[in-house]
Amino acid sequence: MSTRRFTLATLACATIGFLASGSAVLAQSDYPTKPVKIIVPFPPGGTSDVMGRMVADELSKILKQPFIVENIAGAGGIVGTDRATKMTPDGYTLIQTGVGQSAVAHGLDPNLKYNSMTDFIHISQVNSGPNVLVVNPATPYKTVKDIVDYAKANPGKLDYGFTHAASGHMAMELFKQTTGIQLTGISYRGGGPMLTDLLGGTIPMMFINQDAALPHVRAGKMRAIAVSSAQRNPLYPDVPTIAESGYKGFEALSWSGISAIKGTPQPIVDKLEAAIAQAMKSDAIKQRMGSVGFVIPEQGSKPYTAFVKKEIDTWTRVIKTAGIKPE
C-alpha cells in the first residue's frame, strides 16, 4: 500500500473511531432514551416488590422514561440476581439487591454463581428496617433478659419459628450467638404459616419484619420484646433495641438497594446515583417508608458498597458458626 493510501486509511479509521466514541458519549449523556428495567428477584406483592415499584415510579418522573419492574423470583432472590449478570451492562437493566440474595447467599453457598462485590455496581441503598423479636402474649417473657435467663436455665427447651435464610432467621442466629443461649428452631416454608402458629400459641417466639408485626402488636395478639436495629424504630418508640437490652453492637437488618451490572458506563451510574438520591427525598417515598417503619439510609454508591461488604462478612461468619446449610 502506498504512503498516501495508508494515510487515508488511517484517517478513515480514526474518524470512524472518533464518531463511534462521540456517539457513545452522547448516548450516555442522553440516558435514558428508552424504558429501563429493574429486576426484582422476588414475586409481586411482597415488601421487596413494593420497594422496587416505589423507586421505579419516582425514577420515571425524574428521568422522564418508564422504569419498569420485572419480577424474576426463585431461590430466595438468587435466580433473578444471577439472571441480571447475563444482561447487557448499558444501564437499561438494573437489579434490586438485598440482604438475602446479596449477602446471606454468600454464606450459604460457597459455589454461588455470582459475586455481589465484583459482578455489580452498587448504586444506592433504598431501605433499612429491623426485625422485631416477638412472643405470644401468653408467655411470661417481657424483656430480652427474661428470654435469656430462661434459656440459660433450660437449654434447648425454648422454641422459636424461622423461615430458612430469611432476615428473621439470620437475626435469631445472631441473637443466639451473641447471648450464648441454646434454642430449638422450628422451620417453616413461609412467613404466613409461621405467623399463624405464633398467634395460635404453637410457637412462643420469632423474629419478624417490623411492618408485618405491627398490626398484631397493636391488637395485643403478640408482644414486642426488642428491635434488631441499632436505633429504636419509629413504629415502636417504646420497644428497646437488643443493643439497649445489654448486647451492645447487635444489629440485624432487612434492607434492599438498586445496583447496576458490572461494566455499566460510569456517567450512567453517576446519573442514576443522583436520581435515586433525589427520589428518596420525595414526600411520597418518605411518607410510604415511614408508614411501614423503614428508614431511608445514607444515599450513594460509596456507602452502599461498603455496607454490602460488611453484611456479606457478618452473615458469612454467622452462618459458618451456626453450621447452616442450603436447603
Secondary structure in CASP SS format (residue, H / E / C, confidence):
PFRMAT SS
TARGET T0000
AUTHOR 0000-0000-0000
METHOD secondary structure of the structure
MODEL  1
M C 1.00
S C 1.00
T H 1.00
R H 1.00
R H 1.00
F H 1.00
T H 1.00
L H 1.00
A H 1.00
T H 1.00
L H 1.00
A H 1.00
C H 1.00
A H 1.00
T H 1.00
I H 1.00
G H 1.00
F H 1.00
L H 1.00
A H 1.00
S H 1.00
G H 1.00
S H 1.00
A H 1.00
V H 1.00
L H 1.00
A H 1.00
Q H 1.00
S H 1.00
D H 1.00
Y C 1.00
P C 1.00
T C 1.00
K C 1.00
P C 1.00
V E 1.00
K E 1.00
I E 1.00
I E 1.00
V E 1.00
P C 1.00
F C 1.00
P C 1.00
P C 1.00
G C 1.00
G C 1.00
T H 1.00
S H 1.00
D H 1.00
V H 1.00
M H 1.00
G H 1.00
R H 1.00
M H 1.00
V H 1.00
A H 1.00
D H 1.00
E H 1.00
L H 1.00
S H 1.00
K H 1.00
I H 1.00
L H 1.00
K C 1.00
Q C 1.00
P C 1.00
F E 1.00
I E 1.00
V E 1.00
E E 1.00
N E 1.00
I C 1.00
A C 1.00
G C 1.00
A H 1.00
G H 1.00
G H 1.00
I H 1.00
V H 1.00
G H 1.00
T H 1.00
D H 1.00
R H 1.00
A H 1.00
T C 1.00
K C 1.00
M C 1.00
T C 1.00
P C 1.00
D C 1.00
G C 1.00
Y C 1.00
T E 1.00
L E 1.00
I E 1.00
Q E 1.00
T E 1.00
G E 1.00
V H 1.00
G H 1.00
Q H 1.00
S H 1.00
A H 1.00
V H 1.00
A H 1.00
H H 1.00
G H 1.00
L H 1.00
D C 1.00
P C 1.00
N C 1.00
L C 1.00
K C 1.00
Y C 1.00
N C 1.00
S C 1.00
M C 1.00
T C 1.00
D C 1.00
F E 1.00
I E 1.00
H E 1.00
I E 1.00
S E 1.00
Q E 1.00
V E 1.00
N E 1.00
S E 1.00
G E 1.00
P E 1.00
N E 1.00
V E 1.00
L E 1.00
V E 1.00
V E 1.00
N C 1.00
P C 1.00
A C 1.00
T C 1.00
P C 1.00
Y C 1.00
K C 1.00
T C 1.00
V H 1.00
K H 1.00
D H 1.00
I H 1.00
V H 1.00
D H 1.00
Y H 1.00
A H 1.00
K H 1.00
A H 1.00
N C 1.00
P C 1.00
G C 1.00
K C 1.00
L C 1.00
D E 1.00
Y E 1.00
G E 1.00
F E 1.00
T E 1.00
H C 1.00
A C 1.00
A C 1.00
S H 1.00
G H 1.00
H H 1.00
M H 1.00
A H 1.00
M H 1.00
E H 1.00
L H 1.00
F H 1.00
K H 1.00
Q H 1.00
T H 1.00
T H 1.00
G C 1.00
I C 1.00
Q C 1.00
L C 1.00
T E 1.00
G E 1.00
I E 1.00
S E 1.00
Y E 1.00
R C 1.00
G C 1.00
G H 1.00
G H 1.00
P H 1.00
M H 1.00
L H 1.00
T H 1.00
D H 1.00
L H 1.00
L H 1.00
G H 1.00
G C 1.00
T C 1.00
I C 1.00
P C 1.00
M E 1.00
M E 1.00
F E 1.00
I E 1.00
N E 1.00
Q H 1.00
D H 1.00
A H 1.00
A H 1.00
L H 1.00
P H 1.00
H H 1.00
V H 1.00
R H 1.00
A C 1.00
G C 1.00
K C 1.00
M C 1.00
R E 1.00
A E 1.00
I E 1.00
A E 1.00
V E 1.00
S C 1.00
S C 1.00
A C 1.00
Q C 1.00
R C 1.00
N C 1.00
P C 1.00
L C 1.00
Y C 1.00
P C 1.00
D C 1.00
V C 1.00
P C 1.00
T E 1.00
I C 1.00
A C 1.00
E C 1.00
S C 1.00
G C 1.00
Y C 1.00
K C 1.00
G C 1.00
F C 1.00
E C 1.00
A C 1.00
L E 1.00
S E 1.00
W E 1.00
S E 1.00
G E 1.00
I E 1.00
S E 1.00
A E 1.00
I E 1.00
K C 1.00
G C 1.00
T C 1.00
P C 1.00
Q H 1.00
P H 1.00
I H 1.00
V H 1.00
D H 1.00
K H 1.00
L H 1.00
E H 1.00
A H 1.00
A H 1.00
I H 1.00
A H 1.00
Q H 1.00
A H 1.00
M C 1.00
K C 1.00
S C 1.00
D H 1.00
A H 1.00
I H 1.00
K H 1.00
Q H 1.00
R H 1.00
M H 1.00
G H 1.00
S H 1.00
V C 1.00
G C 1.00
F C 1.00
V E 1.00
I C 1.00
P C 1.00
E C 1.00
Q C 1.00
G C 1.00
S H 1.00
K H 1.00
P H 1.00
Y H 1.00
T H 1.00
A H 1.00
F H 1.00
V H 1.00
K H 1.00
K H 1.00
E H 1.00
I H 1.00
D H 1.00
T H 1.00
W H 1.00
T H 1.00
R H 1.00
V H 1.00
I H 1.00
K H 1.00
T H 1.00
A H 1.00
G C 1.00
I C 1.00
K C 1.00
P C 1.00
E C 1.00
END
